[in-house]
Amino acid sequence: MSDSSIPTPTPGRPTPGSPSTTPEAPFDPLRLCIYTTVALLGWALGPFAVLWFAALGLAGYWKAHQAGLTRSKCALRDVRLVLAYLFAIAAAAAFFAGNTILGWFN
């Protein structure tokens, strides 16, 4: 006869009160891979990549601001400052992208 007070162990999950039988997964530095990819795109595509990512961030933060977000995990914290920063970066990138395009025709 089985005792209903003892939980039935589930494969892959430790039972409460017993030591974990599976080792903890090692740290996955995925963000570093993402940062490297973004830097590579920025290097390869120049101001066009900067303009693309700034516009993407600007659209995302604008949508979040409209939904009520006032504080961000970004270093600037205030969403309005983040929006101003991304707009300034997008404007500078658009200027340099325009200069690059004009340089192609000279």
Backbone bond lengths (Angstrom), bond angles and torsions (degrees), N, CA, C in turn:
res aa  C-N    CA-C-N  psi(-1)  N-CA   C-N-CA  omega(-1)  CA-C   N-CA-C  phi
1 M - - - 1.441 - - 1.529 108.47 -
2 S 1.327 117.01 138.06 1.461 119.11 -177.26 1.518 110.16 -96.13
3 D 1.313 113.95 147.31 1.462 120.67 178.51 1.527 107.79 -90.03
4 S 1.324 118.23 121.91 1.458 121.64 -175.71 1.521 112.89 -75.75
5 S 1.340 119.07 -9.70 1.461 120.72 179.97 1.524 111.67 -82.64
6 I 1.327 118.55 -15.10 1.464 121.77 178.86 1.526 107.50 -92.61
7 P 1.347 116.27 120.45 1.473 118.00 -178.40 1.521 110.94 -68.17
8 T 1.303 114.61 144.36 1.456 120.50 176.73 1.525 107.79 -79.66
9 P 1.339 117.64 126.44 1.461 118.46 -178.85 1.527 111.64 -67.01
10 T 1.338 114.41 138.50 1.455 121.28 176.52 1.524 107.61 -100.37
11 P 1.311 117.83 132.29 1.467 119.06 179.58 1.528 111.28 -58.08
12 G 1.328 115.23 132.08 1.455 120.76 179.12 1.509 114.53 87.74
13 R 1.334 118.44 -5.62 1.459 121.54 179.87 1.521 108.70 -125.22
14 P 1.325 117.71 130.32 1.461 119.34 178.00 1.525 110.85 -72.02
15 T 1.290 116.66 147.03 1.463 120.00 176.04 1.528 108.13 -79.86
16 P 1.338 117.00 147.67 1.460 119.65 -179.60 1.527 110.86 -58.15
17 G 1.327 114.84 136.26 1.447 120.38 178.08 1.520 113.76 89.12
18 S 1.307 118.87 -9.18 1.460 120.14 178.36 1.527 109.09 -106.92
19 P 1.326 116.38 151.01 1.458 118.29 179.58 1.533 110.59 -66.14
20 S 1.313 115.46 150.03 1.455 120.73 -179.78 1.525 109.78 -64.40
21 T 1.322 115.48 133.12 1.458 119.48 -179.82 1.517 112.13 -93.63
22 T 1.342 117.01 -15.90 1.457 119.65 179.06 1.523 109.15 -103.53
23 P 1.316 117.38 135.97 1.465 118.78 179.35 1.534 110.34 -70.36
24 E 1.316 115.41 152.59 1.455 120.65 179.56 1.526 109.13 -68.82
25 A 1.319 116.40 139.84 1.460 120.90 -178.91 1.528 109.49 -66.39
26 P 1.321 118.05 142.55 1.465 120.07 178.56 1.527 111.06 -69.91
27 F 1.317 116.16 159.20 1.458 122.65 179.58 1.528 109.93 -61.60
28 D 1.324 116.10 131.39 1.463 121.57 178.47 1.527 108.22 -105.32
29 P 1.326 117.85 109.20 1.468 120.05 -177.87 1.521 112.88 -81.15
30 L 1.324 117.46 52.82 1.456 122.52 -178.56 1.525 111.99 -58.23
31 R 1.316 116.95 -39.58 1.470 119.49 -179.08 1.525 111.20 -59.63
32 L 1.322 117.35 -36.09 1.461 119.73 179.35 1.519 110.56 -65.63
33 C 1.313 117.64 -36.23 1.459 121.92 176.30 1.529 109.56 -66.23
34 I 1.311 116.64 -41.78 1.468 120.64 179.04 1.520 110.20 -64.43
35 Y 1.336 117.43 -45.45 1.461 120.83 179.41 1.529 111.00 -60.89
36 T 1.323 116.49 -40.06 1.457 120.44 179.03 1.522 110.88 -64.32
37 T 1.318 116.88 -41.73 1.463 120.74 179.27 1.524 110.79 -65.02
38 V 1.311 117.65 -42.47 1.461 121.12 178.47 1.535 109.87 -64.46
39 A 1.321 117.45 -41.94 1.461 120.47 178.02 1.526 111.21 -63.78
40 L 1.322 116.64 -40.39 1.465 120.61 177.96 1.530 110.83 -62.56
41 L 1.324 116.68 -44.50 1.461 119.70 177.21 1.527 111.13 -63.36
42 G 1.308 116.66 -39.73 1.461 120.44 177.55 1.518 112.04 -63.53
43 W 1.306 116.57 -39.31 1.461 121.03 178.72 1.527 110.55 -69.98
44 A 1.322 116.96 -43.93 1.465 120.98 -175.59 1.531 112.06 -74.44
45 L 1.312 117.54 -38.28 1.458 120.56 -174.30 1.527 113.49 -103.87
46 G 1.320 117.37 -3.45 1.455 121.78 176.10 1.513 113.65 57.95
47 P 1.331 116.06 -135.70 1.470 119.46 -174.34 1.529 113.46 -65.81
48 F 1.331 117.52 -20.51 1.459 119.25 178.63 1.533 111.08 -67.17
49 A 1.329 116.72 -40.33 1.470 120.03 177.49 1.522 110.61 -68.37
50 V 1.324 116.45 -41.10 1.469 119.37 178.64 1.525 109.96 -62.07
51 L 1.328 116.25 -43.34 1.465 120.12 178.40 1.526 111.11 -62.11
52 W 1.336 116.77 -42.93 1.462 121.00 -179.95 1.535 111.11 -61.24
53 F 1.331 116.71 -50.39 1.465 119.72 -177.07 1.526 111.71 -69.27
54 A 1.327 117.59 -35.48 1.466 119.70 177.53 1.534 110.21 -66.23
55 A 1.331 116.64 -42.14 1.466 119.93 178.59 1.529 110.94 -65.59
56 L 1.313 115.94 -39.57 1.463 120.55 177.59 1.530 110.67 -62.58
57 G 1.324 116.63 -46.50 1.469 120.69 177.69 1.513 112.09 -64.49
58 L 1.322 116.15 -40.43 1.461 120.79 179.07 1.529 110.76 -62.03
59 A 1.324 116.91 -44.70 1.467 120.50 178.68 1.529 111.02 -63.79
60 G 1.324 116.78 -42.38 1.462 120.19 -179.64 1.518 112.50 -65.32
61 Y 1.342 116.41 -45.44 1.459 119.65 179.73 1.530 111.58 -69.36
62 W 1.332 117.73 -33.93 1.463 120.33 177.22 1.528 110.38 -63.20
63 K 1.340 115.04 -45.35 1.462 119.73 179.35 1.539 110.53 -62.71
64 A 1.337 116.59 -42.81 1.468 120.37 179.19 1.524 110.87 -66.07
65 H 1.335 117.02 -38.06 1.471 120.83 178.31 1.527 110.37 -64.58
66 Q 1.325 116.66 -41.66 1.458 120.56 178.22 1.530 111.20 -64.59
67 A 1.341 116.78 -28.85 1.464 121.19 179.09 1.523 112.19 -82.45
68 G 1.347 117.64 -5.16 1.461 120.16 175.65 1.514 116.19 114.08
69 L 1.324 118.69 2.73 1.466 120.53 179.20 1.526 109.57 -71.23
70 T 1.339 116.67 127.07 1.466 120.34 178.61 1.518 112.16 -117.96
71 R 1.334 117.55 -23.24 1.466 122.03 179.59 1.523 108.45 -120.83
72 S 1.334 115.31 139.52 1.452 121.38 -178.22 1.520 110.00 -121.18
73 K 1.328 116.06 159.76 1.460 120.95 174.41 1.525 110.93 -81.35
74 C 1.331 116.43 -5.19 1.459 122.03 176.46 1.536 108.56 -63.41
75 A 1.318 117.31 155.27 1.466 121.29 -178.42 1.526 112.35 -59.23
76 L 1.312 118.09 -26.93 1.468 121.13 -179.59 1.525 113.02 -77.47
77 R 1.315 117.98 -17.54 1.467 127.21 176.11 1.524 114.64 67.47
78 D 1.318 118.81 -59.76 1.464 121.74 -176.76 1.530 108.83 -75.87
79 V 1.325 116.83 128.36 1.465 121.71 -176.31 1.526 110.91 -61.19
80 R 1.318 117.77 -34.16 1.467 119.85 179.01 1.527 111.33 -64.69
81 L 1.319 117.21 -38.01 1.472 120.80 176.08 1.528 110.86 -66.79
82 V 1.323 116.31 -39.23 1.467 120.44 177.78 1.522 109.86 -63.36
83 L 1.324 117.01 -43.38 1.464 120.94 178.13 1.535 111.00 -61.47
84 A 1.328 117.12 -43.94 1.468 120.63 179.22 1.530 110.83 -63.85
85 Y 1.323 116.61 -41.86 1.462 121.73 178.36 1.533 110.62 -61.50
86 L 1.324 117.07 -48.98 1.463 120.63 -179.06 1.524 111.46 -65.20
87 F 1.332 117.66 -36.32 1.459 120.54 177.07 1.525 110.49 -64.79
88 A 1.341 117.52 -43.50 1.468 121.02 179.01 1.528 111.10 -62.74
89 I 1.323 116.98 -42.07 1.462 120.86 178.55 1.523 110.04 -65.05
90 A 1.339 117.46 -42.77 1.469 120.96 179.35 1.523 110.58 -63.89
91 A 1.327 118.11 -39.85 1.466 121.08 179.23 1.523 110.82 -65.26
92 A 1.325 117.07 -43.92 1.465 120.26 178.30 1.528 110.95 -64.63
93 A 1.308 116.81 -41.23 1.466 120.56 179.47 1.528 110.65 -65.78
94 A 1.334 117.29 -38.49 1.465 120.17 177.88 1.525 110.15 -64.13
95 F 1.326 117.09 -39.82 1.459 120.97 177.18 1.531 110.76 -60.92
96 F 1.326 116.76 -49.17 1.466 120.24 -178.12 1.530 112.09 -70.68
97 A 1.330 117.51 -32.42 1.465 119.99 175.28 1.528 109.70 -65.44
98 G 1.338 116.98 -40.55 1.461 120.95 176.34 1.514 111.75 -62.46
99 N 1.345 116.94 -42.36 1.460 120.32 176.66 1.523 111.78 -63.39
100 T 1.312 116.80 -37.08 1.467 120.64 177.76 1.516 110.78 -64.39
101 I 1.321 116.82 -44.44 1.463 121.02 179.37 1.526 110.22 -64.40
102 L 1.321 117.63 -43.47 1.473 120.33 177.69 1.518 111.16 -63.00
103 G 1.333 116.92 -34.32 1.456 121.14 177.99 1.524 112.35 -65.35
104 W 1.314 117.43 -28.08 1.456 120.64 178.54 1.525 112.02 -66.75
105 F 1.341 115.91 -27.98 1.464 120.50 -176.30 1.518 113.32 -95.08
106 N 1.309 118.01 -2.63 1.474 121.09 179.45 1.489 111.54 -96.88
